Amino acid sequence: MDNKKRNILISKEQIDDRIKQLGIEISNDYIGKKLYVLSLLRGSFIYTADLVRQITLPTKIGFMTTSSYGDELQSRGSVNVVNDIPDNISGFDVLIVDDIVDTGITMDFIISRVISLGAASVKSCVLLDKVDRRKVDLIPDYCCFEIPNVFVVGYGLNYGDYYRNIPYVFNWED
């Protein structure tokens, strides 16, 4: 894939600006609440780190690892929990943070899991929303960017466990 041209879809500057706006919005929405940010690893670790630095409220942060892609370009349609939620989230207002929602299957699964563990409320927050691929009735509560149905890499999103460190979102062209 390295011999193809990178088509930058979302620049580092666009990402930074949108995350600052989203941090303000989330901070305002969660005033007086018991905020727990649940980051879905591995794809969302960069996004989560940047986002929580923009939230001005006391925030507890936890991580959960799921797998629905493996090394494929598309979701397999099933969700495997690799590492579960490490904390008791009962009574917390949980904000699930993920890099991308496409079919919605993973986010739907995690929302149900969080509800079953007694969260006071549950909302979703994604960097990217690929609406055209949705297979479940789900609209993220917070979203940075809506994108077309193309395979994207960078800013935490990987291809074969590489390219997560690229500071922008791109796809390849021939």
Secondary structure, 3 states (H helix, E strand, C coil): CCCCEEEEEECHHHHHHHHHHHHHHHHHHCCCCCEEEEEEECCCHHHHHHHHCCCCCCEEEEEEEEECCCCCCCCCCCCEEEECCCCCCCCCEEEEEEEEECCCHHHHHHHHHHHHCCCCEEEEEEEEECHHHCCCCCCCCEEEEECCCCCCEECCECECCECCCCCCEEEEEC
